[in-house]
Amino acid sequence: MCANIFEYGAYMTEEAAIFSDMEEILKKIHKHIEKIEQANKEIASVLKLLSTLQNKMIKILKDMYIEVKHHTEILKHHTEILKEHSTKLDQHSTKLDEVRKDIKDIKESLRRLIGELESEARDVVSIYINTEYNIKVDIKKLEIRDIVEINLYGHFNDICIIGECKNRIGPSVLLKVLLDAIKLHKHRPDMLKEKIILVVYGLRIIDLAKRFALKYGIGLITPRGFIIKPKIQEVSAIKKHAEDLKREIYSKP
């Protein structure tokens, strides 16, 4: 009997040890389960955060798409405007080239007309000077670089002809003739004679120019002949006439 009791006690001790080990194992399993649950919670939190970020990214991308689309439409509109303006610019460039060509043609026509007018003036002035004063003189152009340009110039014995030709004759043309004579006297006195005849040839003459020409002894000639006959003058008189005419032209009313 005592042996049975001993065996039973040993059995109980072994059982107790087994239960103790199982309890320890269960505790460890419980701790692992808690860790797994905590990890799951953390994973769930991270997944939730990732989902939130994903939604925000999707919204941002949608907004960017809308913005890019809007700017693309604006760029397309501006491109169309630029294309239209480029087409208009090309048209304007073509028109500008045409205008340049027209201006060139006009300048060439004016150059020919001026050349023809100057040539006509030399012939007509030479004829009328010969007719009125019995002076045969070859009228030509005289140019002294950077000093004076005289369209009508000629001399015979002690008489010098100085003149200008313009399509339209006004007071300023008369003043130029007076000043040309003064410049010639100052820079090339050897080309200026003692007696001077001042003439202006033109197609149209304003009334004020007629009055000044008569007053200051300047001849006015048209293809029809003398409108105002010139006076033979000396340099001193021409200088005075130039100053007087300046005052009349530029003086304030």
Secondary structure, 3 states (H helix, E strand, C coil): CHHHHHHHHHHHHHHHHHHHHHHHHHHHHHHHHHHHHHHHHHHHHHHHHHHHHHHHHHHHHHHHHHHHHHHHHHHHHHHHHHHHHHHHHHHHHHHHHHHHHHHHHHHHHHHHHHHHHHHHHHHHHHHHHHHHHCCCCCCEEEEECCCEEEEEEEEECCEEEEEEEEEEECHHHHHHHHHHHHHHHHHCHHHCCCEEEEEEEEEEECHHHHHHHHHHCCEEEECCEEEECCCEECHHHHHHHHHHHHHHHHCCC
